[in-house]
Amino acid sequence: MIGTCSAVSCAVAPVAAAPVAALADAGAMAATDIARQVGEGCRTVPLAGHVGFDSLPDQLVNKSVSQGFSFNILCVGETGLGKSTLMDTLFNTKFEGEPATHTQPGVQLRSNTYDLQESNVGLKLTIVSTVGFGDQINKEDSYKPIVEFIDAQFEAYLQEELKIRRVLHAYHDSRIHACLYFIAPTGHSLKSLDLVTMKKLDSKVNIIPIIAKSDAISKSELTKFKIKITSELVSNGVQIYQFPTDDESVAEINGTMNAHLPFAVIGSTEELKIGNKMMKARQYPWGTVQVENEAHCDFVKLREMLIRVNMEDLREQTHSRHYELYRRCKLEEMGFKDTDPDSKPFSLQETYEAKRNEFLGELQKKEEEMRQMFVQRVKEKEAELKEAEKELHEKFDRLKKLHQDEKKKLEDKKKCLDDEVNAFKQRKTAAELLQSQGSQAGGSQTLKRDKEKKKAPHHPTQAGSVAGSCCKLPNCMVKGAMFSGLL
C-alpha cells in the first residue's frame, strides 16, 4: 500500500505542477468539451504513454465469466399452451419436469434450477412455471400466488442486502428477470384473466407477451390478432417490456423487434429431415412447420431478443427498476426517508435515530396506556371483589340469623320433649306404685279368704259350684275387679 500511494503521488504531482499554458497547448478545446460533459470539478490531463486501464472491460469480462451468470424466467399461461416445450426448444435441451394436470385446486408455482454450460460460460438457469393457471372456475385470485412469489424473491434479496455480513457474490439471485406470458391463439382478443394478470405484474417483472401455438391460426388472422392484442394492452395501460434502443449497437434491431411484439412462436423438440438438414419442426397431415423458419413463426426473433441480445438488459432492468421500486416502497413502509420534512438530506443514521426515538416514544406511550389500563382494571376488580365481599357478608348474616332461629326452635322442641318425657316417667312411676299396692292387697285378701274357707262348713256341691264358677273367670278379670275395688 505504501508503494502504491507513493507511485500515485509521483504521477499526479507533475501534472498538478504543469502550467496552464502547457495544458492549453496539449488540447484546450478537447479539455473544455470533456469538462463540460463530466462537470466543472473535473480536469482532463493528457497521458504521455500507455497506462493500461483500457483493459478494464476485459477484466470485467474475465471476472464475470469466472463467476458465472444467473437468469430466471417465469412462464405464465394456461395449461396446455406448450410452456415446457418452448423452454426445451429455446435452450436446445430436455428439462426434467412432470406434466401438469387440469385438476389443480389453485395456482401453484413450480421452480426448477439447472446449470448450463456453453463454451466457457456457465449459466444458472431457473425456470418457474405456473401450474394450474386458468384451470379454476373462479379465476379472480389466480394472479395472487404469482405476485406473492415475485415479492418473496425481492424480499429474500433485500434481507440479504440488509445483513451485516453480506455475501452477494455467492448469493443465488432468484429474482425473476423475464416473464414470458403465453397467450392462447384464439384470434379474437385477450381474455380478462390475461389483462388483469399482466396489469398486476407489469410493475414487478419484465413482461414479454407471446402467442403460443401460433400455427393454430392463419397468417392473416395472426396479423389482426397481434394488432388487437397491442391495442388492448395500450388501452388498458399494461406496460410490457420494450427492447432498449439507447445503445447504438443494438438500437436498430431492437427498434425493429419492438414492432413485432407480441411474438408468435411454436415449440418442438422433434427433429425432422428437411432437405439435407435435420431441423426442429412439427409434422402435420397437410405439411411441416419449421420452428426456426422466420416465415413460419417468430421463434428465432424471440430467442435472439431474449437470450442473445438483451439478456443482460433484462437483468439490469430487474435490478434497477423493479427491485428498486420494491426496495423503496419497503423502506418507506419501515419509515426510512432520504430527506427530512424540510427537503434536506437525511442520512441513514439520522433516519435510524429518528425512527428509534419514534419507536421508543410509541413504546413508552403504549406502556403508559397499558399501565393506566392495568390500574383501571385493578380498580374495577377491587370494586367487584368488594361488592362480592359485601354480598357474602350479607349472605353470611342471613344464614347466621337463620341458623339461630332454627337452633332456638330446636331448643324449644327439645324442652317440650323433655317435659313430656318427665311427665311420662311420673305417670309410669305412679302406675307402677299403684300396681304394686294392688298386688299386695290382692295377696292379703286371698289369704283371708283361704282362712275363711277353712273355717266354713264343708258343702261340696256348693263349694264345687262356686269354685267352678270362680275358676272359669280369667285371672286378669279377677285382678281387674280387685284393682277397681281398691280404687
C-alpha positions as CSV (number, residue, x, y, z in Angstrom):
1,M,0.0,0.0,0.0
2,I,2.9,2.4,0.7
3,G,4.5,1.8,-2.7
4,T,1.2,2.3,-4.4
5,C,0.4,5.6,-2.7
6,S,3.9,7.0,-3.5
7,A,3.6,6.0,-7.1
8,V,0.3,7.7,-7.4
9,S,1.5,10.9,-5.8
10,C,4.6,10.9,-8.1
11,A,2.4,10.5,-11.1
12,V,0.0,13.2,-10.1
13,A,2.5,15.8,-8.8
14,P,4.0,16.8,-12.2
15,V,0.5,17.1,-13.7
16,A,-0.6,19.4,-10.8
17,A,2.6,21.5,-11.2
18,A,2.2,21.8,-15.0
19,P,1.5,25.3,-16.2
20,V,-1.9,26.2,-17.7
21,A,-0.2,27.2,-21.0
22,A,1.2,23.7,-21.5
23,L,-2.3,22.2,-20.9
24,A,-3.8,24.6,-23.4
25,D,-1.2,23.6,-26.0
26,A,-2.0,19.9,-25.4
27,G,-5.6,20.4,-26.4
28,A,-7.6,23.1,-24.6
29,M,-10.6,22.6,-26.8
30,A,-10.9,18.9,-26.1
31,A,-10.5,19.5,-22.4
32,T,-13.2,22.1,-22.4
33,D,-15.7,19.8,-24.1
34,I,-14.9,16.9,-21.7
35,A,-15.1,19.2,-18.7
36,R,-18.5,20.4,-19.8
37,Q,-19.7,16.8,-20.0
38,V,-18.3,15.5,-16.7
39,G,-18.7,18.6,-14.6
40,E,-16.8,21.7,-13.6
41,G,-14.9,20.0,-10.8
42,C,-13.1,17.5,-13.1
43,R,-9.9,18.2,-15.0
44,T,-8.6,16.4,-18.1
45,V,-4.9,15.6,-18.4
46,P,-3.0,14.1,-21.3
47,L,-1.3,10.8,-20.9
48,A,2.3,10.6,-22.0
49,G,2.1,6.9,-22.7
50,H,0.0,3.7,-22.3
51,V,-1.2,3.2,-18.8
52,G,-3.4,0.1,-19.2
53,F,-6.8,0.9,-17.7
54,D,-8.2,0.3,-21.2
55,S,-8.1,-3.4,-20.2
56,L,-10.8,-2.8,-17.6
57,P,-13.6,-4.2,-19.8
58,D,-11.5,-7.3,-20.4
59,Q,-11.0,-7.6,-16.6
60,L,-14.8,-7.4,-16.0
61,V,-15.4,-10.0,-18.7
62,N,-12.9,-12.4,-17.2
63,K,-14.4,-11.9,-13.7
64,S,-17.9,-12.3,-14.9
65,V,-17.0,-15.5,-16.8
66,S,-15.3,-17.0,-13.8
67,Q,-18.2,-16.2,-11.5
68,G,-20.9,-17.3,-14.0
69,F,-24.3,-15.8,-14.6
70,S,-27.8,-16.4,-13.5
71,F,-31.1,-15.9,-15.4
72,N,-34.6,-16.6,-14.2
73,I,-37.6,-17.0,-16.4
74,L,-41.2,-17.0,-15.3
75,C,-43.6,-18.8,-17.7
76,V,-47.2,-17.7,-17.2
77,G,-50.1,-19.2,-19.2
78,E,-52.9,-21.7,-19.1
79,T,-52.2,-25.4,-19.0
80,G,-51.5,-26.9,-22.4
81,L,-50.1,-23.9,-24.2
82,G,-46.6,-25.5,-24.6
83,K,-44.6,-23.7,-22.0
84,S,-42.3,-26.6,-21.2
85,T,-41.8,-27.4,-24.8
86,L,-40.9,-23.9,-25.7
87,M,-38.3,-23.8,-22.9
88,D,-36.8,-27.0,-24.2
89,T,-36.7,-25.6,-27.7
90,L,-35.1,-22.2,-26.5
91,F,-32.2,-23.8,-24.7
92,N,-31.9,-26.8,-27.0
93,T,-32.1,-29.4,-24.3
94,K,-34.6,-31.5,-22.4
95,F,-35.5,-30.2,-19.0
96,E,-36.9,-32.7,-16.5
97,G,-40.4,-32.0,-15.4
98,E,-43.7,-33.6,-14.7
99,P,-46.7,-32.7,-16.9
100,A,-49.3,-30.6,-15.3
101,T,-52.9,-31.6,-15.0
102,H,-56.1,-29.6,-15.1
103,T,-57.3,-30.7,-11.7
104,Q,-55.3,-28.3,-9.5
105,P,-57.4,-26.6,-6.8
106,G,-55.3,-23.4,-7.1
107,V,-52.3,-21.9,-8.9
108,Q,-49.0,-23.3,-7.8
109,L,-45.6,-22.1,-8.8
110,R,-43.0,-24.8,-9.6
111,S,-39.4,-23.7,-9.7
112,N,-36.5,-25.7,-11.2
113,T,-32.9,-24.6,-11.4
114,Y,-30.4,-26.0,-13.9
115,D,-26.6,-25.5,-14.5
116,L,-25.9,-24.9,-18.2
117,Q,-22.5,-24.6,-19.9
118,E,-21.9,-23.2,-23.3
119,S,-18.2,-22.7,-24.4
120,N,-16.6,-21.4,-21.2
121,V,-19.6,-19.5,-20.0
122,G,-21.7,-21.0,-17.2
123,L,-25.4,-20.1,-16.7
124,K,-27.5,-21.0,-13.7
125,L,-31.0,-21.0,-15.3
126,T,-34.2,-21.1,-13.2
127,I,-37.5,-21.8,-14.9
128,V,-40.6,-21.1,-12.9
129,S,-43.9,-22.4,-14.2
130,T,-47.4,-21.6,-13.1
131,V,-49.2,-24.9,-12.6
132,G,-53.0,-24.8,-12.7
133,F,-53.2,-21.2,-14.0
134,G,-56.6,-20.6,-15.6
135,D,-58.0,-24.0,-14.7
136,Q,-60.3,-23.0,-11.9
137,I,-63.9,-21.9,-12.3
138,N,-63.3,-18.8,-10.2
139,K,-60.2,-17.1,-11.7
140,E,-60.5,-13.9,-9.7
141,D,-57.4,-14.5,-7.5
142,S,-55.3,-16.5,-10.0
143,Y,-52.7,-13.8,-10.2
144,K,-52.1,-13.5,-6.4
145,P,-49.8,-16.5,-6.0
146,I,-47.6,-15.2,-8.9
147,V,-47.3,-11.7,-7.3
148,E,-46.6,-13.2,-3.9
149,F,-43.8,-15.4,-5.4
150,I,-42.2,-12.4,-7.2
151,D,-42.3,-10.3,-4.0
152,A,-40.9,-13.2,-2.0
153,Q,-37.8,-13.3,-4.2
154,F,-37.4,-9.5,-3.9
155,E,-37.8,-9.8,-0.1
156,A,-35.1,-12.6,0.1
157,Y,-32.6,-10.4,-1.8
158,L,-33.4,-7.4,0.3
159,Q,-32.9,-9.3,3.5
160,E,-29.5,-10.5,2.1
161,E,-28.6,-6.8,1.4
162,L,-29.6,-5.7,4.9
163,K,-27.4,-8.3,6.6
164,I,-24.3,-7.1,8.4
165,R,-22.2,-9.7,6.7
166,R,-23.3,-9.8,3.1
167,V,-22.2,-12.5,0.6
168,L,-24.0,-11.2,-2.5
169,H,-21.2,-12.6,-4.7
170,A,-22.1,-16.1,-3.6
171,Y,-25.8,-15.5,-3.2
172,H,-28.1,-17.2,-5.7
173,D,-30.2,-14.4,-7.2
174,S,-33.7,-15.8,-7.6
175,R,-35.4,-12.6,-8.8
176,I,-37.4,-13.0,-11.9
177,H,-35.7,-11.4,-14.9
178,A,-38.2,-12.1,-17.6
179,C,-41.8,-13.2,-17.7
180,L,-43.0,-14.9,-20.8
181,Y,-46.7,-14.5,-20.9
182,F,-48.3,-17.2,-23.1
183,I,-51.5,-16.0,-24.9
184,A,-53.9,-18.6,-26.2
185,P,-54.2,-18.5,-30.1
186,T,-58.0,-17.6,-30.1
187,G,-57.6,-15.0,-32.8
188,H,-60.2,-12.7,-31.2
189,S,-59.0,-10.7,-28.2
190,L,-57.3,-11.1,-24.8
191,K,-59.1,-12.7,-22.0
192,S,-59.9,-10.7,-18.9
193,L,-57.7,-13.0,-16.9
194,D,-54.7,-12.1,-19.2
195,L,-55.3,-8.4,-18.9
196,V,-55.8,-8.5,-15.1
197,T,-52.7,-10.6,-14.6
198,M,-50.4,-8.6,-16.8
199,K,-51.6,-5.4,-15.2
200,K,-50.7,-6.7,-11.8
201,L,-47.3,-7.9,-12.9
202,D,-46.1,-5.1,-15.2
203,S,-44.6,-3.1,-12.3
204,K,-42.8,-6.1,-10.8
205,V,-41.3,-8.0,-13.8
206,N,-40.4,-7.6,-17.4
207,I,-43.3,-9.0,-19.4
208,I,-42.8,-10.3,-22.9
209,P,-46.1,-11.4,-24.4
210,I,-46.0,-14.3,-26.9
211,I,-48.7,-16.1,-28.8
212,A,-48.4,-19.8,-28.1
213,K,-49.0,-22.4,-30.8
214,S,-49.4,-19.8,-33.4
215,D,-49.7,-22.4,-36.1
216,A,-53.3,-22.9,-35.0
217,I,-54.5,-19.7,-36.8
218,S,-53.9,-18.4,-40.3
219,K,-51.4,-15.8,-41.2
220,S,-54.0,-13.1,-41.8
221,E,-55.7,-13.8,-38.6
222,L,-52.4,-13.8,-36.8
223,T,-51.6,-10.3,-38.0
224,K,-55.0,-9.0,-36.9
225,F,-54.6,-10.8,-33.6
226,K,-51.3,-9.1,-32.9
227,I,-52.8,-5.6,-33.7
228,K,-55.8,-6.4,-31.4
229,I,-53.5,-7.5,-28.5
230,T,-51.3,-4.4,-28.8
231,S,-54.3,-2.1,-28.8
232,E,-55.9,-3.8,-25.8
233,L,-52.6,-3.6,-23.9
234,V,-52.3,0.1,-24.6
235,S,-55.9,0.9,-23.8
236,N,-55.7,-0.9,-20.5
237,G,-52.4,0.7,-19.5
238,V,-50.4,-2.5,-19.4
239,Q,-46.7,-1.8,-19.6
240,I,-44.8,-4.6,-21.4
241,Y,-41.0,-4.8,-21.8
242,Q,-39.6,-2.8,-24.6
243,F,-36.3,-3.8,-26.0
244,P,-33.8,-0.9,-25.4
245,T,-32.9,1.5,-28.2
246,D,-30.5,3.7,-26.3
247,D,-27.5,1.6,-27.2
248,E,-26.4,2.3,-30.8
249,S,-25.1,-1.2,-31.4
250,V,-28.5,-2.8,-30.9
251,A,-30.8,0.2,-31.4
252,E,-31.8,-0.7,-34.9
253,I,-32.5,-4.4,-34.3
254,N,-34.4,-3.7,-31.1
255,G,-36.5,-1.0,-32.7
256,T,-37.4,-3.4,-35.4
257,M,-38.3,-6.2,-33.0
258,N,-40.4,-3.9,-30.8
259,A,-42.8,-3.6,-33.8
260,H,-43.1,-7.4,-33.9
261,L,-44.4,-7.8,-30.4
262,P,-46.1,-10.0,-29.3
263,F,-44.1,-12.8,-30.8
264,A,-46.0,-15.7,-32.4
265,V,-44.0,-18.8,-31.5
266,I,-44.0,-22.5,-32.0
267,G,-42.1,-25.0,-29.9
268,S,-41.0,-28.5,-30.8
269,T,-38.3,-30.9,-29.7
270,E,-38.9,-33.3,-32.6
271,E,-36.3,-33.1,-35.4
272,L,-37.3,-33.9,-38.9
273,K,-35.2,-34.2,-42.0
274,I,-36.0,-31.3,-44.4
275,G,-33.8,-31.3,-47.4
276,N,-30.4,-32.3,-46.3
277,K,-30.7,-30.9,-42.8
278,M,-32.2,-32.1,-39.5
279,M,-34.4,-29.3,-38.2
280,K,-36.9,-28.8,-35.4
281,A,-40.3,-28.9,-36.8
282,R,-43.9,-30.1,-36.3
283,Q,-45.3,-32.6,-38.8
284,Y,-49.0,-32.2,-39.8
285,P,-51.1,-34.1,-42.3
286,W,-51.1,-31.0,-44.5
287,G,-47.4,-30.2,-44.2
288,T,-44.5,-29.3,-41.9
289,V,-44.0,-26.2,-39.7
290,Q,-40.3,-25.3,-39.1
291,V,-39.6,-23.8,-35.7
292,E,-36.5,-21.9,-36.9
293,N,-38.0,-20.6,-40.1
294,E,-38.9,-17.0,-39.7
295,A,-41.5,-17.3,-42.4
296,H,-43.4,-19.8,-40.2
297,C,-43.1,-18.2,-36.7
298,D,-41.2,-15.7,-34.6
299,F,-39.2,-18.2,-32.6
300,V,-35.9,-17.0,-33.9
301,K,-36.8,-13.4,-33.1
302,L,-37.7,-14.4,-29.5
303,R,-34.5,-16.3,-29.0
304,E,-32.5,-13.5,-30.5
305,M,-34.1,-10.8,-28.3
306,L,-34.3,-12.8,-25.1
307,I,-31.0,-14.6,-25.0
308,R,-28.5,-13.3,-27.5
309,V,-29.1,-9.5,-27.4
310,N,-31.0,-8.4,-24.3
311,M,-30.4,-10.9,-21.5
312,E,-28.1,-8.5,-19.6
313,D,-30.6,-5.6,-20.1
314,L,-33.3,-7.8,-18.6
315,R,-31.1,-8.5,-15.6
316,E,-30.3,-4.8,-15.3
317,Q,-33.9,-3.7,-15.6
318,T,-34.9,-6.2,-12.9
319,H,-32.4,-4.8,-10.5
320,S,-32.5,-1.1,-11.3
321,R,-36.3,-0.7,-11.9
322,H,-38.4,-3.4,-10.4
323,Y,-36.3,-4.3,-7.4
324,E,-35.5,-0.7,-6.6
325,L,-39.2,0.1,-6.7
326,Y,-39.9,-2.7,-4.3
327,R,-37.0,-1.8,-2.1
328,R,-38.0,1.9,-1.9
329,C,-41.6,1.0,-1.0
330,K,-40.5,-1.4,1.6
331,L,-38.1,1.0,3.2
332,E,-40.7,3.8,3.2
333,E,-43.1,1.4,4.9
334,M,-40.3,0.9,7.6
335,G,-40.1,4.7,8.0
336,F,-36.8,5.4,6.2
337,K,-36.6,8.5,4.1
338,D,-33.9,10.3,2.1
339,T,-34.9,13.8,3.1
340,D,-36.4,15.4,6.2
341,P,-39.7,17.5,6.1
342,D,-37.6,20.5,5.0
343,S,-36.3,18.6,1.9
344,K,-32.8,18.5,3.3
345,P,-30.6,15.4,3.0
346,F,-31.3,12.8,5.7
347,S,-28.7,10.3,6.4
348,L,-29.4,6.7,7.3
349,Q,-28.1,7.2,10.8
350,E,-30.4,10.1,11.4
351,T,-33.3,8.2,10.0
352,Y,-32.5,5.3,12.3
353,E,-32.2,7.6,15.3
354,A,-35.4,9.3,14.4
355,K,-37.2,6.0,13.9
356,R,-35.7,4.6,17.1
357,N,-36.8,7.7,19.1
358,E,-40.3,7.5,17.5
359,F,-40.5,3.8,18.3
360,L,-39.4,4.4,21.9
361,G,-41.9,7.2,22.2
362,E,-44.7,4.9,20.9
363,L,-43.4,2.2,23.2
364,Q,-43.5,4.5,26.2
365,K,-46.9,5.7,25.2
366,K,-48.2,2.2,24.9
367,E,-46.6,1.3,28.2
368,E,-48.3,4.2,29.9
369,E,-51.6,3.2,28.3
370,M,-51.2,-0.3,29.4
371,R,-50.3,0.9,32.9
372,Q,-53.4,3.1,33.1
373,M,-55.5,0.2,31.7
374,F,-54.0,-2.1,34.3
375,V,-54.7,0.4,37.1
376,Q,-58.3,0.8,35.8
377,R,-58.8,-2.9,35.6
378,V,-57.4,-3.3,39.1
379,K,-59.8,-0.7,40.5
380,E,-62.7,-2.3,38.7
381,K,-61.6,-5.7,40.0
382,E,-61.3,-4.3,43.5
383,A,-64.8,-2.8,43.3
384,E,-66.1,-6.2,42.1
385,L,-64.4,-8.0,44.9
386,K,-65.7,-5.5,47.5
387,E,-69.2,-5.9,46.1
388,A,-68.8,-9.7,46.2
389,E,-67.4,-9.5,49.7
390,K,-70.4,-7.4,50.8
391,E,-72.8,-9.8,49.3
392,L,-71.0,-12.7,51.0
393,H,-71.2,-10.9,54.4
394,E,-74.9,-10.2,53.9
395,K,-75.5,-13.8,52.9
396,F,-73.4,-14.9,56.0
397,D,-75.5,-12.7,58.3
398,R,-78.7,-14.1,56.8
399,L,-77.5,-17.7,57.2
400,K,-76.3,-17.0,60.7
401,K,-79.7,-15.5,61.7
402,L,-81.5,-18.4,60.1
403,H,-79.2,-20.8,62.0
404,Q,-80.0,-19.1,65.3
405,D,-83.7,-19.2,64.6
406,E,-83.5,-22.9,63.7
407,K,-81.4,-23.5,66.8
408,K,-84.0,-21.7,69.0
409,K,-86.8,-23.7,67.5
410,L,-84.9,-27.0,68.1
411,E,-84.2,-26.0,71.7
412,D,-87.9,-25.2,72.3
413,K,-88.9,-28.6,70.8
414,K,-86.2,-30.3,72.9
415,K,-87.6,-28.6,76.1
416,C,-91.1,-29.7,75.2
417,L,-89.9,-33.3,74.6
418,D,-88.1,-33.3,78.0
419,D,-91.2,-32.1,79.8
420,E,-93.3,-34.8,78.1
421,V,-90.7,-37.4,79.0
422,N,-90.6,-36.3,82.6
423,A,-94.4,-36.3,82.8
424,F,-94.5,-39.8,81.2
425,K,-91.9,-41.0,83.7
426,Q,-94.0,-39.6,86.6
427,R,-97.2,-41.3,85.3
428,K,-95.2,-44.5,84.8
429,T,-93.9,-44.4,88.4
430,A,-97.3,-43.8,89.8
431,A,-98.8,-46.6,87.8
432,E,-96.1,-49.0,88.9
433,L,-96.7,-47.9,92.5
434,L,-100.4,-48.5,92.3
435,Q,-99.9,-51.8,90.6
436,S,-97.5,-53.0,93.4
437,Q,-100.0,-51.8,96.1
438,G,-102.8,-53.6,94.3
439,S,-100.9,-56.8,94.1
440,Q,-100.1,-56.7,97.8
441,A,-103.8,-56.0,98.7
442,G,-104.9,-58.9,96.5
443,G,-102.5,-61.3,98.1
444,S,-103.7,-60.4,101.7
445,Q,-107.4,-60.7,100.6
446,T,-106.6,-64.2,99.1
447,L,-105.1,-65.3,102.4
448,K,-108.1,-64.0,104.3
449,R,-110.5,-65.9,102.0
450,D,-108.5,-69.1,102.4
451,K,-108.7,-68.8,106.2
452,E,-112.5,-68.2,105.9
453,K,-112.8,-71.3,103.7
454,K,-111.1,-73.4,106.2
455,K,-113.4,-72.2,109.0
456,A,-116.6,-72.5,107.0
457,P,-118.6,-75.9,106.9
458,H,-117.9,-78.2,104.1
459,H,-120.6,-78.2,101.3
460,P,-119.1,-79.9,98.3
461,T,-121.8,-79.1,95.9
462,Q,-121.9,-75.5,96.7
463,A,-118.3,-75.2,97.1
464,G,-117.7,-77.0,93.8
465,S,-120.1,-74.8,92.0
466,V,-118.5,-71.7,93.5
467,A,-115.0,-72.9,92.8
468,G,-116.0,-74.0,89.3
469,S,-117.6,-70.7,88.6
470,C,-114.6,-68.9,90.1
471,C,-112.2,-70.9,88.1
472,K,-114.0,-70.2,84.9
473,L,-113.1,-66.4,85.2
474,P,-109.7,-65.4,84.0
475,N,-107.1,-64.2,86.4
476,C,-106.9,-60.8,84.6
477,M,-110.6,-60.2,85.2
478,V,-110.3,-61.1,88.8
479,K,-107.3,-58.8,89.3
480,G,-109.1,-56.0,87.4
481,A,-112.1,-56.3,89.6
482,M,-109.9,-56.2,92.7
483,F,-107.9,-53.2,91.3
484,S,-111.2,-51.4,90.6
485,G,-112.5,-52.2,94.1
486,L,-109.3,-50.7,95.6
487,L,-109.7,-47.5,93.5
